[in-house]
């Protein structure tokens, strides 16, 4: 009996992609993709930077989250809620929140000597806000499932906490870090709501590929379909290549 709902769910996931392939303007695909190089390069560049920032900030946060089992219940639940709320928060609301924090009249932004909104930095910050929780939860799950006896053995041999973290903890959870970084990158690549709200849509500066696709949909549907196809191909290519290279166990 499970095949029936499973089949409906699979169709719901696959058929929209099939429709995209069927309706793609194949004869004039090259013309429809003209001018997409700049948004694509911007999307790939900002997503890579956002993933790097998320790795630097998210791995320590995941360690703190995984070691919070001895904390009181309320602070532990509050920390987890703060980490996971961007996953359920509408991206546009996240963009508004970033504006209220870092905008020219924001709580912090009004004291900064430079402007963050509507710059490439704003695009990266918006992507980090929406994508870093994926990395944190992936690494936190890997840490919770890892064997801490290796860390204890390293501590008994005189290793410092930083050495244990760098030489023992991180290698133990490397598959989780790779999976989290992969999710973070692909989520950043497809980010739209927070980016257009906080970063705007300036061609060559903040107009990422999802934003360009949305704008093209209003004036040139064929170009929008072509850009959607390009974004899908890039996302699938990243998933396939990085999974085979970093997560061979998953493929098996």
C-alpha beads as a LAMMPS data file, in Angstrom:
LAMMPS data file: protein, C-alpha beads

252 atoms
251 bonds

1 atom types
1 bond types

-500.0 500.0 xlo xhi
-500.0 500.0 ylo yhi
-500.0 500.0 zlo zhi

Masses

1 110.0

Atoms # bond

1 1 1 0.000 0.000 0.000
2 1 1 2.920 2.355 0.553
3 1 1 3.681 2.333 -3.169
4 1 1 0.609 4.473 -3.862
5 1 1 1.500 7.521 -1.717
6 1 1 5.177 7.007 -2.529
7 1 1 4.403 7.089 -6.245
8 1 1 2.280 10.225 -5.884
9 1 1 5.061 11.890 -3.909
10 1 1 7.639 10.881 -6.504
11 1 1 5.476 12.270 -9.300
12 1 1 5.096 15.530 -7.408
13 1 1 8.879 15.817 -7.257
14 1 1 9.740 14.596 -10.748
15 1 1 6.950 15.836 -13.031
16 1 1 7.681 19.575 -12.584
17 1 1 11.259 18.928 -13.670
18 1 1 10.029 16.879 -16.612
19 1 1 7.733 19.748 -17.599
20 1 1 10.711 22.081 -17.498
21 1 1 12.625 19.801 -19.853
22 1 1 9.663 19.367 -22.197
23 1 1 8.845 23.073 -22.436
24 1 1 12.443 24.246 -22.724
25 1 1 13.036 26.292 -25.899
26 1 1 15.616 23.881 -27.298
27 1 1 15.851 25.406 -30.824
28 1 1 16.698 28.856 -29.442
29 1 1 18.316 27.797 -26.204
30 1 1 21.584 29.600 -26.939
31 1 1 19.765 32.854 -27.668
32 1 1 17.580 32.469 -24.578
33 1 1 20.676 32.014 -22.407
34 1 1 22.390 35.103 -23.801
35 1 1 23.455 37.351 -20.955
36 1 1 23.151 34.640 -18.302
37 1 1 26.913 34.404 -17.731
38 1 1 27.062 37.337 -15.351
39 1 1 24.193 36.225 -13.048
40 1 1 25.557 32.674 -13.085
41 1 1 29.074 33.791 -12.177
42 1 1 27.699 35.999 -9.403
43 1 1 25.572 33.167 -8.025
44 1 1 28.464 30.690 -8.040
45 1 1 30.880 33.187 -6.502
46 1 1 28.609 34.386 -3.714
47 1 1 27.471 30.825 -2.960
48 1 1 31.095 29.701 -2.639
49 1 1 31.903 32.592 -0.287
50 1 1 28.729 31.975 1.716
51 1 1 29.650 28.297 2.069
52 1 1 33.149 29.192 3.247
53 1 1 31.768 31.640 5.823
54 1 1 29.238 29.048 6.948
55 1 1 32.012 26.489 7.420
56 1 1 34.062 28.873 9.553
57 1 1 31.098 29.856 11.709
58 1 1 28.853 26.819 11.471
59 1 1 31.264 24.074 12.530
60 1 1 32.019 25.715 15.925
61 1 1 28.284 26.386 16.352
62 1 1 27.522 22.740 15.593
63 1 1 30.089 21.640 18.188
64 1 1 28.500 23.900 20.812
65 1 1 25.051 22.604 19.878
66 1 1 26.126 18.966 20.099
67 1 1 27.767 19.520 23.486
68 1 1 24.745 21.305 24.952
69 1 1 23.239 18.107 26.362
70 1 1 24.466 19.022 29.850
71 1 1 22.934 22.485 29.732
72 1 1 19.622 23.371 31.409
73 1 1 16.595 22.582 29.281
74 1 1 15.488 26.132 28.472
75 1 1 18.865 27.471 27.205
76 1 1 19.405 24.270 25.192
77 1 1 15.995 24.496 23.522
78 1 1 16.432 28.217 22.921
79 1 1 19.780 27.665 21.208
80 1 1 18.359 24.976 18.947
81 1 1 15.353 27.145 18.100
82 1 1 17.590 30.073 17.152
83 1 1 19.670 27.839 14.886
84 1 1 16.700 26.205 13.162
85 1 1 14.319 29.168 12.814
86 1 1 15.835 30.333 9.460
87 1 1 14.796 26.956 8.027
88 1 1 11.110 27.687 8.636
89 1 1 11.195 31.464 8.346
90 1 1 10.019 32.839 4.960
91 1 1 13.150 34.101 3.168
92 1 1 11.558 37.509 2.556
93 1 1 11.097 37.911 6.304
94 1 1 14.776 37.060 6.737
95 1 1 15.669 39.789 4.252
96 1 1 13.539 42.323 6.114
97 1 1 15.170 41.290 9.393
98 1 1 18.625 41.775 7.872
99 1 1 17.601 45.226 6.640
100 1 1 16.406 46.175 10.108
101 1 1 19.714 44.998 11.543
102 1 1 22.282 46.077 8.956
103 1 1 20.445 48.694 6.895
104 1 1 21.432 52.347 6.884
105 1 1 19.046 52.955 9.791
106 1 1 19.374 49.461 11.221
107 1 1 20.226 48.601 14.783
108 1 1 23.860 47.946 13.865
109 1 1 24.011 49.394 10.365
110 1 1 23.500 52.977 11.501
111 1 1 26.847 52.843 13.301
112 1 1 28.811 51.317 10.417
113 1 1 31.022 53.593 8.286
114 1 1 30.018 51.696 5.145
115 1 1 26.809 50.487 3.500
116 1 1 25.976 46.794 3.359
117 1 1 22.513 46.530 1.741
118 1 1 22.323 46.259 -2.049
119 1 1 25.957 45.194 -2.363
120 1 1 27.532 41.781 -3.109
121 1 1 28.289 41.520 0.620
122 1 1 24.548 41.724 1.292
123 1 1 23.983 38.811 -1.093
124 1 1 26.549 36.712 0.796
125 1 1 25.071 37.627 4.194
126 1 1 21.559 36.736 3.024
127 1 1 22.792 33.400 1.696
128 1 1 24.628 32.629 4.925
129 1 1 21.515 33.452 6.950
130 1 1 19.296 31.010 5.067
131 1 1 21.872 28.286 4.301
132 1 1 24.118 27.961 7.351
133 1 1 21.493 26.072 9.440
134 1 1 21.679 23.202 6.922
135 1 1 25.408 22.880 7.577
136 1 1 25.030 23.265 11.348
137 1 1 22.394 20.543 11.618
138 1 1 24.330 18.161 9.350
139 1 1 27.542 18.574 11.344
140 1 1 25.685 18.449 14.665
141 1 1 24.068 15.159 13.653
142 1 1 27.466 13.737 12.659
143 1 1 28.970 14.858 15.961
144 1 1 26.157 13.276 17.938
145 1 1 26.685 9.971 16.117
146 1 1 30.489 9.993 16.387
147 1 1 32.454 7.980 18.929
148 1 1 33.808 10.387 21.561
149 1 1 36.236 7.788 22.891
150 1 1 38.779 8.949 20.327
151 1 1 38.612 12.470 21.746
152 1 1 38.920 11.108 25.287
153 1 1 41.937 9.012 24.289
154 1 1 43.595 12.044 22.705
155 1 1 42.947 14.069 25.864
156 1 1 44.530 11.387 28.059
157 1 1 47.625 11.515 25.830
158 1 1 48.010 15.213 26.571
159 1 1 46.506 16.789 23.451
160 1 1 45.054 20.257 23.881
161 1 1 41.399 21.006 23.158
162 1 1 42.298 22.824 19.942
163 1 1 44.468 19.909 18.791
164 1 1 41.685 17.436 19.579
165 1 1 39.187 19.542 17.651
166 1 1 41.495 19.981 14.661
167 1 1 43.110 16.523 14.501
168 1 1 40.368 14.252 15.880
169 1 1 36.891 15.820 15.912
170 1 1 36.871 17.399 12.459
171 1 1 38.255 14.289 10.643
172 1 1 35.686 12.125 12.435
173 1 1 32.792 14.210 11.147
174 1 1 34.280 14.993 7.709
175 1 1 31.402 13.270 5.834
176 1 1 28.905 15.343 7.799
177 1 1 30.882 18.509 7.074
178 1 1 30.987 17.657 3.357
179 1 1 27.255 16.923 3.279
180 1 1 26.486 20.128 5.167
181 1 1 28.715 22.194 2.887
182 1 1 27.026 20.658 -0.155
183 1 1 23.561 21.486 1.171
184 1 1 24.725 24.960 2.131
185 1 1 26.134 25.655 -1.338
186 1 1 23.096 24.426 -3.248
187 1 1 20.731 26.297 -0.915
188 1 1 22.756 29.484 -1.397
189 1 1 22.728 28.951 -5.145
190 1 1 18.928 28.899 -5.193
191 1 1 18.312 31.656 -2.657
192 1 1 15.864 34.326 -3.825
193 1 1 13.647 35.982 -1.192
194 1 1 16.207 37.214 1.327
195 1 1 18.637 38.129 -1.457
196 1 1 16.267 40.362 -3.420
197 1 1 14.999 41.991 -0.216
198 1 1 18.378 42.701 1.346
199 1 1 20.646 42.760 -1.703
200 1 1 18.327 44.072 -4.394
201 1 1 18.528 43.279 -8.083
202 1 1 21.283 45.335 -9.668
203 1 1 22.654 43.701 -12.843
204 1 1 26.272 42.707 -12.422
205 1 1 26.252 43.539 -8.711
206 1 1 23.488 41.720 -6.835
207 1 1 21.333 40.118 -9.536
208 1 1 21.841 36.412 -9.011
209 1 1 20.576 33.727 -11.370
210 1 1 17.294 33.050 -9.465
211 1 1 16.511 36.786 -9.466
212 1 1 17.323 37.058 -13.173
213 1 1 15.028 34.091 -13.812
214 1 1 12.152 35.742 -11.961
215 1 1 12.588 39.015 -13.835
216 1 1 12.778 37.263 -17.203
217 1 1 9.538 35.415 -16.435
218 1 1 7.684 38.725 -16.634
219 1 1 9.063 39.753 -20.038
220 1 1 10.473 36.664 -21.792
221 1 1 9.054 33.316 -20.570
222 1 1 11.306 31.294 -22.880
223 1 1 14.390 32.955 -21.409
224 1 1 13.047 32.296 -17.895
225 1 1 12.589 28.605 -18.749
226 1 1 16.117 28.460 -20.166
227 1 1 17.577 30.086 -17.046
228 1 1 15.586 27.699 -14.842
229 1 1 16.995 24.801 -16.834
230 1 1 20.508 26.175 -16.430
231 1 1 20.057 26.533 -12.678
232 1 1 18.715 22.987 -12.438
233 1 1 21.627 21.585 -14.464
234 1 1 24.196 23.405 -12.327
235 1 1 22.558 22.226 -9.090
236 1 1 22.351 18.606 -10.248
237 1 1 25.935 18.698 -11.506
238 1 1 27.179 19.993 -8.160
239 1 1 25.221 17.363 -6.249
240 1 1 26.433 14.465 -8.404
241 1 1 30.079 15.475 -8.660
242 1 1 30.596 16.443 -5.032
243 1 1 28.720 13.459 -3.647
244 1 1 30.827 11.011 -5.613
245 1 1 34.018 12.803 -4.641
246 1 1 33.418 13.618 -0.964
247 1 1 30.756 11.111 0.064
248 1 1 31.512 7.787 -1.642
249 1 1 29.768 5.930 1.150
250 1 1 26.482 7.627 0.324
251 1 1 26.584 6.378 -3.266
252 1 1 26.832 2.828 -1.999

Bonds

1 1 1 2
2 1 2 3
3 1 3 4
4 1 4 5
5 1 5 6
6 1 6 7
7 1 7 8
8 1 8 9
9 1 9 10
10 1 10 11
11 1 11 12
12 1 12 13
13 1 13 14
14 1 14 15
15 1 15 16
16 1 16 17
17 1 17 18
18 1 18 19
19 1 19 20
20 1 20 21
21 1 21 22
22 1 22 23
23 1 23 24
24 1 24 25
25 1 25 26
26 1 26 27
27 1 27 28
28 1 28 29
29 1 29 30
30 1 30 31
31 1 31 32
32 1 32 33
33 1 33 34
34 1 34 35
35 1 35 36
36 1 36 37
37 1 37 38
38 1 38 39
39 1 39 40
40 1 40 41
41 1 41 42
42 1 42 43
43 1 43 44
44 1 44 45
45 1 45 46
46 1 46 47
47 1 47 48
48 1 48 49
49 1 49 50
50 1 50 51
51 1 51 52
52 1 52 53
53 1 53 54
54 1 54 55
55 1 55 56
56 1 56 57
57 1 57 58
58 1 58 59
59 1 59 60
60 1 60 61
61 1 61 62
62 1 62 63
63 1 63 64
64 1 64 65
65 1 65 66
66 1 66 67
67 1 67 68
68 1 68 69
69 1 69 70
70 1 70 71
71 1 71 72
72 1 72 73
73 1 73 74
74 1 74 75
75 1 75 76
76 1 76 77
77 1 77 78
78 1 78 79
79 1 79 80
80 1 80 81
81 1 81 82
82 1 82 83
83 1 83 84
84 1 84 85
85 1 85 86
86 1 86 87
87 1 87 88
88 1 88 89
89 1 89 90
90 1 90 91
91 1 91 92
92 1 92 93
93 1 93 94
94 1 94 95
95 1 95 96
96 1 96 97
97 1 97 98
98 1 98 99
99 1 99 100
100 1 100 101
101 1 101 102
102 1 102 103
103 1 103 104
104 1 104 105
105 1 105 106
106 1 106 107
107 1 107 108
108 1 108 109
109 1 109 110
110 1 110 111
111 1 111 112
112 1 112 113
113 1 113 114
114 1 114 115
115 1 115 116
116 1 116 117
117 1 117 118
118 1 118 119
119 1 119 120
120 1 120 121
121 1 121 122
122 1 122 123
123 1 123 124
124 1 124 125
125 1 125 126
126 1 126 127
127 1 127 128
128 1 128 129
129 1 129 130
130 1 130 131
131 1 131 132
132 1 132 133
133 1 133 134
134 1 134 135
135 1 135 136
136 1 136 137
137 1 137 138
138 1 138 139
139 1 139 140
140 1 140 141
141 1 141 142
142 1 142 143
143 1 143 144
144 1 144 145
145 1 145 146
146 1 146 147
147 1 147 148
148 1 148 149
149 1 149 150
150 1 150 151
151 1 151 152
152 1 152 153
153 1 153 154
154 1 154 155
155 1 155 156
156 1 156 157
157 1 157 158
158 1 158 159
159 1 159 160
160 1 160 161
161 1 161 162
162 1 162 163
163 1 163 164
164 1 164 165
165 1 165 166
166 1 166 167
167 1 167 168
168 1 168 169
169 1 169 170
170 1 170 171
171 1 171 172
172 1 172 173
173 1 173 174
174 1 174 175
175 1 175 176
176 1 176 177
177 1 177 178
178 1 178 179
179 1 179 180
180 1 180 181
181 1 181 182
182 1 182 183
183 1 183 184
184 1 184 185
185 1 185 186
186 1 186 187
187 1 187 188
188 1 188 189
189 1 189 190
190 1 190 191
191 1 191 192
192 1 192 193
193 1 193 194
194 1 194 195
195 1 195 196
196 1 196 197
197 1 197 198
198 1 198 199
199 1 199 200
200 1 200 201
201 1 201 202
202 1 202 203
203 1 203 204
204 1 204 205
205 1 205 206
206 1 206 207
207 1 207 208
208 1 208 209
209 1 209 210
210 1 210 211
211 1 211 212
212 1 212 213
213 1 213 214
214 1 214 215
215 1 215 216
216 1 216 217
217 1 217 218
218 1 218 219
219 1 219 220
220 1 220 221
221 1 221 222
222 1 222 223
223 1 223 224
224 1 224 225
225 1 225 226
226 1 226 227
227 1 227 228
228 1 228 229
229 1 229 230
230 1 230 231
231 1 231 232
232 1 232 233
233 1 233 234
234 1 234 235
235 1 235 236
236 1 236 237
237 1 237 238
238 1 238 239
239 1 239 240
240 1 240 241
241 1 241 242
242 1 242 243
243 1 243 244
244 1 244 245
245 1 245 246
246 1 246 247
247 1 247 248
248 1 248 249
249 1 249 250
250 1 250 251
251 1 251 252
